[in-house]
């Protein structure tokens, strides 16, 4: 567990505001940095398909086919427009994740 963000935040907050409340604010900000709350999440195509990193090619294929058949926009003919748009977005995300996994497997 990292601790230096909390310490630096505590000291910087106290010095900047010259008040104990500033130290607490700095401590909270330092904790957020230590806990990686302020960093963007790393894109994980396996998580999109609901798989672990060590999934076999067959598991990836089955998960892809299951999800794309569930979210394919053509299956939602007659549904509300916003529901179709959500399904299209999810289908794009699933396709992108599958293509990314295929690229990763080919380059390995």
Rosetta blueprint (number, residue, H / E / L):
1 X L
2 X L
3 X L
4 X H
5 X H
6 X H
7 X H
8 X H
9 X H
10 X H
11 X H
12 X H
13 X H
14 X H
15 X H
16 X H
17 X H
18 X L
19 X L
20 X H
21 X H
22 X H
23 X H
24 X H
25 X H
26 X H
27 X H
28 X H
29 X H
30 X H
31 X H
32 X H
33 X H
34 X H
35 X L
36 X L
37 X L
38 X L
39 X L
40 X L
41 X L
42 X L
43 X L
44 X L
45 X H
46 X H
47 X H
48 X H
49 X L
50 X L
51 X L
52 X L
53 X L
54 X L
55 X L
56 X L
57 X H
58 X H
59 X H
60 X H
61 X H
62 X H
63 X H
64 X H
65 X H
66 X H
67 X H
68 X H
69 X H
70 X H
71 X H
72 X L
73 X H
74 X H
75 X H
76 X H
77 X L
78 X L
79 X L
80 X L
81 X H
82 X H
83 X H
84 X H
85 X H
86 X H
87 X H
88 X H
89 X H
90 X H
91 X H
92 X H
93 X H
94 X H
95 X H
96 X H
97 X H
98 X H
99 X H
100 X H
101 X H
102 X H
103 X H
104 X H
105 X H
106 X H
107 X H
108 X L
